[in-house]
Amino acid sequence: MHNEIVDWIQKFEAVLGDKSYAQIERAVGWRPNTLSTKIKKRQTPAADAGIRLARALRVSPDWLFDDSRELPADPPYAEIKQIADLAMALSGKQTPADQITPAERAAELARKAKKAGIPAQQRTRKASRRRTG
């Protein structure tokens, strides 16, 4: 999406992942259905709520609300989350990847990839094929 205006709602939908609107509303401190109403009316949240919304989505407020910033090919942390989830499944751990921070995911991913002898470039190519295929 080059030079196309991308609003906060499109970005929100791109990074929502497996979280529900209710989970996001609780994290932001909104009443039930507030998020749906804002999206339907295309209302931008107030600054303080916008910051909490970005935190709940684990993205920067600048990226989320700056219409001049393009939507990435994949949401931030998407690849790290996919690989971390796979690594957790392979290790037999039951802890969902959403309970760890992106930095912790990246560190765990690096440890597991190194232990498995998988070069970073190879993981990136495989992940790219899964997204496009």
C-alpha positions as a Markdown table, in Angstrom:
| # | Residue | x | y | z |
|---|---|---|---|---|
| 1 | Met | 0.0 | 0.0 | 0.0 |
| 2 | His | 2.2 | 2.8 | -1.2 |
| 3 | Asn | 1.1 | 6.4 | -0.7 |
| 4 | Glu | -2.3 | 5.3 | 0.3 |
| 5 | Ile | -3.9 | 6.9 | 3.4 |
| 6 | Val | -4.4 | 4.2 | 6.1 |
| 7 | Asp | -6.5 | 5.3 | 9.0 |
| 8 | Trp | -6.2 | 4.0 | 12.6 |
| 9 | Ile | -9.1 | 1.6 | 12.1 |
| 10 | Gln | -7.4 | -0.3 | 9.3 |
| 11 | Lys | -4.3 | -0.5 | 11.4 |
| 12 | Phe | -6.2 | -1.6 | 14.4 |
| 13 | Glu | -7.9 | -4.4 | 12.5 |
| 14 | Ala | -4.5 | -5.5 | 11.1 |
| 15 | Val | -2.9 | -5.8 | 14.5 |
| 16 | Leu | -5.9 | -7.0 | 16.6 |
| 17 | Gly | -4.8 | -10.6 | 16.2 |
| 18 | Asp | -6.8 | -13.1 | 18.3 |
| 19 | Lys | -7.8 | -10.5 | 20.9 |
| 20 | Ser | -11.5 | -9.6 | 21.2 |
| 21 | Tyr | -13.0 | -6.1 | 21.2 |
| 22 | Ala | -14.0 | -6.8 | 24.8 |
| 23 | Gln | -10.4 | -7.6 | 25.8 |
| 24 | Ile | -9.2 | -4.4 | 24.2 |
| 25 | Glu | -12.0 | -2.3 | 25.8 |
| 26 | Arg | -11.1 | -3.6 | 29.2 |
| 27 | Ala | -7.4 | -2.9 | 28.6 |
| 28 | Val | -8.2 | 0.7 | 27.5 |
| 29 | Gly | -10.7 | 1.2 | 30.3 |
| 30 | Trp | -13.7 | 1.7 | 28.0 |
| 31 | Arg | -17.3 | 0.5 | 28.6 |
| 32 | Pro | -18.6 | -2.5 | 26.5 |
| 33 | Asn | -19.3 | -1.6 | 22.9 |
| 34 | Thr | -17.3 | 1.7 | 23.0 |
| 35 | Leu | -14.8 | 0.3 | 20.5 |
| 36 | Ser | -17.5 | -0.8 | 18.1 |
| 37 | Thr | -19.2 | 2.5 | 18.3 |
| 38 | Lys | -16.0 | 4.4 | 17.6 |
| 39 | Ile | -15.2 | 2.2 | 14.6 |
| 40 | Lys | -18.8 | 2.6 | 13.2 |
| 41 | Lys | -18.7 | 6.3 | 13.6 |
| 42 | Arg | -15.1 | 6.5 | 12.5 |
| 43 | Gln | -14.2 | 8.5 | 15.7 |
| 44 | Thr | -10.6 | 8.8 | 16.7 |
| 45 | Pro | -10.1 | 8.1 | 20.5 |
| 46 | Ala | -9.0 | 10.9 | 22.8 |
| 47 | Ala | -5.3 | 11.1 | 23.3 |
| 48 | Asp | -5.1 | 9.3 | 26.6 |
| 49 | Ala | -7.4 | 6.5 | 25.4 |
| 50 | Gly | -5.4 | 6.3 | 22.2 |
| 51 | Ile | -2.2 | 5.7 | 24.1 |
| 52 | Arg | -3.8 | 3.0 | 26.1 |
| 53 | Leu | -5.3 | 1.5 | 22.9 |
| 54 | Ala | -1.8 | 1.4 | 21.3 |
| 55 | Arg | -0.3 | -0.2 | 24.4 |
| 56 | Ala | -3.0 | -2.9 | 24.4 |
| 57 | Leu | -2.2 | -3.6 | 20.7 |
| 58 | Arg | 1.6 | -3.4 | 21.4 |
| 59 | Val | 2.2 | -0.8 | 18.8 |
| 60 | Ser | 3.3 | 2.8 | 19.0 |
| 61 | Pro | 0.6 | 5.5 | 19.2 |
| 62 | Asp | 2.5 | 7.4 | 16.4 |
| 63 | Trp | 2.1 | 4.5 | 14.1 |
| 64 | Leu | -1.5 | 3.8 | 15.0 |
| 65 | Phe | -2.8 | 7.3 | 14.6 |
| 66 | Asp | -0.5 | 8.9 | 12.0 |
| 67 | Asp | -2.4 | 8.5 | 8.7 |
| 68 | Ser | 0.8 | 9.1 | 6.7 |
| 69 | Arg | 2.3 | 5.9 | 8.0 |
| 70 | Glu | 1.7 | 2.9 | 5.8 |
| 71 | Leu | 0.2 | -0.3 | 6.9 |
| 72 | Pro | 3.1 | -2.8 | 7.0 |
| 73 | Ala | 3.0 | -6.1 | 5.0 |
| 74 | Asp | 2.6 | -7.8 | 8.3 |
| 75 | Pro | 1.6 | -6.2 | 11.6 |
| 76 | Pro | 4.4 | -5.5 | 14.1 |
| 77 | Tyr | 5.5 | -8.6 | 15.9 |
| 78 | Ala | 3.4 | -10.9 | 13.7 |
| 79 | Glu | 6.3 | -13.0 | 12.6 |
| 80 | Ile | 7.9 | -13.1 | 16.1 |
| 81 | Lys | 4.5 | -14.2 | 17.5 |
| 82 | Gln | 4.1 | -17.0 | 14.9 |
| 83 | Ile | 7.6 | -18.4 | 15.5 |
| 84 | Ala | 7.3 | -18.0 | 19.3 |
| 85 | Asp | 4.0 | -19.9 | 19.2 |
| 86 | Leu | 5.6 | -22.6 | 17.2 |
| 87 | Ala | 8.6 | -22.8 | 19.5 |
| 88 | Met | 6.3 | -23.0 | 22.5 |
| 89 | Ala | 4.3 | -25.8 | 20.9 |
| 90 | Leu | 7.4 | -27.7 | 20.1 |
| 91 | Ser | 8.8 | -27.3 | 23.6 |
| 92 | Gly | 5.6 | -28.5 | 25.1 |
| 93 | Lys | 4.9 | -25.3 | 27.1 |
| 94 | Gln | 1.3 | -24.3 | 27.5 |
| 95 | Thr | 1.9 | -20.6 | 28.1 |
| 96 | Pro | 0.3 | -18.5 | 25.3 |
| 97 | Ala | 2.7 | -16.2 | 23.5 |
| 98 | Asp | 0.5 | -13.2 | 24.3 |
| 99 | Gln | 1.5 | -13.4 | 28.0 |
| 100 | Ile | 5.1 | -12.5 | 27.2 |
| 101 | Thr | 6.5 | -9.2 | 25.8 |
| 102 | Pro | 7.7 | -8.8 | 22.2 |
| 103 | Ala | 11.3 | -8.5 | 23.6 |
| 104 | Glu | 10.9 | -11.8 | 25.5 |
| 105 | Arg | 9.4 | -13.4 | 22.4 |
| 106 | Ala | 12.4 | -12.3 | 20.3 |
| 107 | Ala | 14.9 | -13.5 | 22.9 |
| 108 | Glu | 13.2 | -16.9 | 23.2 |
| 109 | Leu | 12.9 | -17.2 | 19.4 |
| 110 | Ala | 16.6 | -16.5 | 19.1 |
| 111 | Arg | 17.5 | -19.1 | 21.7 |
| 112 | Lys | 15.3 | -21.8 | 20.2 |
| 113 | Ala | 16.5 | -21.1 | 16.7 |
| 114 | Lys | 20.1 | -21.2 | 17.7 |
| 115 | Lys | 19.5 | -24.4 | 19.6 |
| 116 | Ala | 17.7 | -25.9 | 16.6 |
| 117 | Gly | 20.5 | -24.7 | 14.2 |
| 118 | Ile | 18.0 | -22.7 | 12.1 |
| 119 | Pro | 19.6 | -19.6 | 10.5 |
| 120 | Ala | 17.6 | -16.4 | 10.8 |
| 121 | Gln | 17.4 | -15.9 | 7.0 |
| 122 | Gln | 15.9 | -19.4 | 6.6 |
| 123 | Arg | 13.2 | -18.6 | 9.2 |
| 124 | Thr | 12.4 | -15.3 | 7.4 |
| 125 | Arg | 12.1 | -17.0 | 4.0 |
| 126 | Lys | 9.8 | -19.7 | 5.3 |
| 127 | Ala | 7.6 | -17.2 | 7.2 |
| 128 | Ser | 7.4 | -15.1 | 4.0 |
| 129 | Arg | 6.3 | -18.1 | 1.9 |
| 130 | Arg | 3.6 | -18.9 | 4.5 |
| 131 | Arg | 2.2 | -15.4 | 4.3 |
| 132 | Thr | 2.1 | -15.2 | 0.5 |
| 133 | Gly | 1.1 | -18.8 | -0.2 |
